[in-house]
Amino acid sequence: MTEAYDLVVIGAGSGGVRAARMASSHGARVAIIEEYRVGGTCVIRGCVPKKLFVYASRFSEVFDIAGSFGWSVDASFDWATLLANKNKEIDRLENAYVSTLEKWDVEIIRDRGVIEGPNAVRLKNADRVLEAKHILVATGGHPFKPAIQGADLAITSNEAFHLETLPDSILIEGGGYIAVEFAGIFAGLGVKTTLAYRGDRILRGFDDDMRVGLEEGMRSRGINFIYNACTERLEQADKGIRAIFSDGQDHRYGAVMYATGRVPNTMGLGLENAGVQLTPRGAVAVDKFSATNVASIHAVGDVTDRVALTPIAIREGAAFVETIFNSNPTAVDHSLIPTAVFSEPELGVLGLTEAQAAMVCDIDVYVARFRPMMNTLSDKPERMVLKLITEKGGGKVLGCHILGPGAGEMIQLVAIPMAMGANKADFDRAVAVHPTAAEELVTFKAPNYTYTNGEKDL
């Protein structure tokens, strides 16, 4: 049996759902195919459950300083309760996604879609072939595991959301935002946590002050670091897993988690049947309009390996619909994207790092370091760091980097003036809200130091 649609979307994650809903609003007949759960990585086993776990992990730190405010706290943590409440919230969100699609008359098909040609998608488990004027691939990605002996003993972020019990200790391998976020989560929940990374410092590509400050904050929370090494093999051990490292170290952990990147979900999709080109990393190759080399097939989100962020997938899905179903060619600007890392302490970053900006033009660098007000009644020494990078002489703001409580919320608001091309004087005109940490961004008087011709001025 063959059925005809204007659009068939493969993958009901953030990008696919947005595209399906919007295309239907333009009068298109739309079907969306999903083999797991509606909502995709972010909703089901990514951003949303992770943030809930982050909230849970931060209570222990609040309890630590509660005494300085006169509170006596006798608290205990129950993993099963957190897990059950998390699952309840994810079910609610999935139902909301489903309701939205149904409201817009999008047909939801619970199956695996395999492309059979430029305009045909076969449902693997049902005897149906969907004829599609347009096909949108929005299948996202999955966690990468290294091909080493015993890798099957380890978990990834997928399984971390469903552990029946918390381990007594955990090794997390990786140095990116997923690794540091889960290190903070497990440490905050009382798990002895070690982070191993093949490089010499976490968060490669971030501003150096943020990298150093975050590591210091993580160490102060009891997280151990193993640098310039990675696991060569894993073995089952008594009450845990034995990890043998490339530098000769050998340790036992209650669990091992790989946070070593993600891989686009392109295997088994039948892309070769339509002649769709892939990148060397196995992602769907697309142009700025998310078009593949096959006119009827587009792709958005993590499967394209451009920017693996939920808001970007949503924008790409919307831009695809504008281009194809509203005769309004629209490309997503990937040049200025705010990012939050929900580590402990938290990070919010936007624009160029100090090193990057110094290679572009002469710059001024403004830096503030201070104890968050919540810590001032306690003996907790940790400091916030706020950095603003501008063109020399108070010119255009090129980068903003924040380490500390509320950094993610702050950077979202900073993204507005920076997207408008704000300069230092625009920030100076803003009246400070006192007492807040964010007021530092609008009260910088003079740069702490400058760069000329790529060199730091003495």
Secondary structure, DSSP 8 states (H G I E B T S, - for coil): -EEEEEEEEE--SHHHHHHHHHHHHTT--EEEEESS-TTHHHHHHSHHHHHHHHHHHHHHHHHHHHGGGT--------HHHHHHHHHHHHHHHHHHHHHHHHHTT-EEEES-EEEEETTEEEETTTTEEEEEEEEEE---EEE-----BTGGG-B-HHHHTT-SS--SEEEEE--SHHHHHHHHHHHHTT-EEEEEESSSSSSTTS-HHHHHHHHHHHHHTT-EEEES--EEEEEEETTEEEEEETTS-EEEESEEEE-S-EEES-TTS-HHHHT--B-TTS-B---TTSB-SSTTEEE-GGGGTS---HHHHHHHHHHHHHHHHSS-------SS--EEE--SS-EEEEE--HHHHHTTS-EEEEEEEE--GGGTTSS----EEEEEEEETTT-BEEEEEEESTTHHHHHHHHHHHHHTT-BHHHHHHS---SS-SGGGGG---S-SEEEETTEE--
